[in-house]
Amino acid sequence: MTTLTKKYDYDEYMSLFSVVFQDFKLFSISLGQNVAASTDFDRARADE
C-alpha cells in the first residue's frame, strides 16, 4: 500500500469548512433526513 503525504496550509484548509445552524423547532427531522432531504434514506449510509 502506498501512503501519500501532502502538506496543507492550515488556514486555507480550515477555510473550506463552515458551520450551518439548524433551528430544531423549524426542522424537527433527523440528521439523516435533513442531509438526504427526504424521509426515505439509507440509514447505514447516513451513519458513515
Secondary structure, 3 states (H helix, E strand, C coil): CCCCCCCCCHHHHHCCCCCCCCCCCCCCCCHHHHHHCCCCCCHHHHHC
